[in-house]
Amino acid sequence: MRTLLTVFVATTLSFSLVAQPPAGGGGKGGGGGAKAAPKNLKILSADANSPDYYRNKMQTFTAALGVMCDACHDMDRSLDTKPQKETARMMIKMVAEVNKNFGDGKEHVTCYTCHRGSTKPATAP
């Protein structure tokens, strides 16, 4: 449990250090500016009611796999040049399908269920 906490804290802190401001500014002051909409979405749906939706989703992925953003993304986050990004999309679909098959609308399985902070999923105890 302590290892999980260490990975989560380290990932969260690291992510906050490399997070980029939204396109078109977003520095201190300025209040009320809208964040740039994500580009090239293929799996995650747009959620206009939650401005931090994508950041929160990405933070859960980075914590579950023990990686940083550049494991799947290029500097231009909308590009699909890294094969890991397509693998991540397939895995997101798989997790959604498994959870859907439970039929109760709850999240039973996440990336962490198998990955446990590693890029290679644990296949045996």
Phi and psi in degrees as a GROMACS rama.xvg file:
@    title "Ramachandran Plot"
@    xaxis  label "Phi"
@    yaxis  label "Psi"
@TYPE xy
-64.6863  -37.0232  ARG-2
-63.3854  -42.5498  THR-3
-59.38  -46.2203  LEU-4
-62.0678  -42.4342  LEU-5
-62.5076  -45.3437  THR-6
-62.5538  -44.716  VAL-7
-62.986  -46.9534  PHE-8
-64.1539  -45.5036  VAL-9
-62.8244  -42.299  ALA-10
-65.5457  -44.4786  THR-11
-63.3769  -45.3349  THR-12
-64.5547  -43.824  LEU-13
-63.197  -41.2681  SER-14
-62.4635  -41.6238  PHE-15
-67.86  -26.1842  SER-16
-75.2935  -30.6783  LEU-17
-103.692  -2.21601  VAL-18
-60.103  136.94  ALA-19
-99.0529  148.196  GLN-20
-67.5747  156.613  PRO-21
-62.7987  155.703  PRO-22
-57.9648  141.15  ALA-23
84.9142  22.8408  GLY-24
112.49  -143.724  GLY-25
106.769  14.8172  GLY-26
-73.39  -165.797  GLY-27
-67.1714  155.878  LYS-28
80.398  -135.676  GLY-29
46.3912  -10.4153  GLY-30
-3.28568  141.542  GLY-31
88.505  -1.94733  GLY-32
-70.9401  137.811  GLY-33
-76.7058  144.394  ALA-34
-77.4623  150.376  LYS-35
-66.9148  138.996  ALA-36
-71.0461  140.334  ALA-37
-62.0998  147.374  PRO-38
-108.207  156.302  LYS-39
62.9026  39.0552  ASN-40
-76.5748  130.377  LEU-41
-123.337  -25.791  LYS-42
-117.396  -54.9654  ILE-43
-71.3465  138.752  LEU-44
-92.2682  155.885  SER-45
-68.816  133.716  ALA-46
-129.222  88.6067  ASP-47
-66.7054  -19.3028  ALA-48
-80.304  -10.2078  ASN-49
-132.332  97.8656  SER-50
-63.3095  -21.9089  PRO-51
-100.677  13.1639  ASP-52
-53.7197  -52.3856  TYR-53
-68.8034  -42.0917  TYR-54
-59.8905  -44.6784  ARG-55
-63.571  -43.1261  ASN-56
-60.4799  -47.9298  LYS-57
-63.8844  -36.2566  MET-58
-64.8489  -37.2663  GLN-59
-67.2616  -36.8109  THR-60
-66.1459  -45.0043  PHE-61
-64.3024  -37.8004  THR-62
-69.6059  -40.9343  ALA-63
-66.732  -32.3383  ALA-64
-104.896  -6.32531  LEU-65
66.3131  36.4341  GLY-66
-125.17  173.134  VAL-67
-106.657  174.165  MET-68
-54.5951  -38.9608  CYS-69
-71.4562  -1.87012  ASP-70
-66.5348  -32.4033  ALA-71
-117.26  -28.0358  CYS-72
-106.393  147.864  HIS-73
-86.3037  177.994  ASP-74
-55.0456  -42.9931  MET-75
-85.092  101.097  ASP-76
-58.6833  -19.9281  ARG-77
-82.0001  -12.2432  SER-78
-73.7243  151.038  LEU-79
-112.567  36.3281  ASP-80
-78.72  -22.8696  THR-81
-93.7917  128.333  LYS-82
-62.9684  -24.1443  PRO-83
-61.8971  -29.7466  GLN-84
-66.7111  -41.2536  LYS-85
-68.9723  -37.406  GLU-86
-61.2284  -42.9612  THR-87
-60.7312  -41.1721  ALA-88
-61.5047  -43.2379  ARG-89
-63.0881  -39.8617  MET-90
-68.2318  -38.0972  MET-91
-61.6109  -42.9224  ILE-92
-61.5759  -42.8684  LYS-93
-61.886  -46.9315  MET-94
-62.0021  -42.6948  VAL-95
-61.8798  -41.8889  ALA-96
-65.5074  -44.0826  GLU-97
-60.323  -46.8698  VAL-98
-64.5338  -37.0295  ASN-99
-63.6906  -36.0165  LYS-100
-69.76  -15.3607  ASN-101
-70.0354  -29.9283  PHE-102
80.0697  -2.60484  GLY-103
-104.714  2.07258  ASP-104
77.6255  2.49329  GLY-105
-92.6653  158.643  LYS-106
-91.4993  105.031  GLU-107
-95.6378  -30.3988  HIS-108
-124.462  139.095  VAL-109
-133.588  177.824  THR-110
-58.3077  -38.7383  CYS-111
-65.3936  -24.9781  TYR-112
-51.6943  -41.8923  THR-113
-104.342  -36.6882  CYS-114
-79.7591  -36.9021  HIS-115
49.3337  42.6511  ARG-116
84.5103  14.5043  GLY-117
-129.062  150.339  SER-118
-71.974  -23.6078  THR-119
-97.7281  122.078  LYS-120
-66.2725  144.177  PRO-121
-75.3535  122.459  ALA-122
-106.408  -4.26318  THR-123
-148.197  152.232  ALA-124
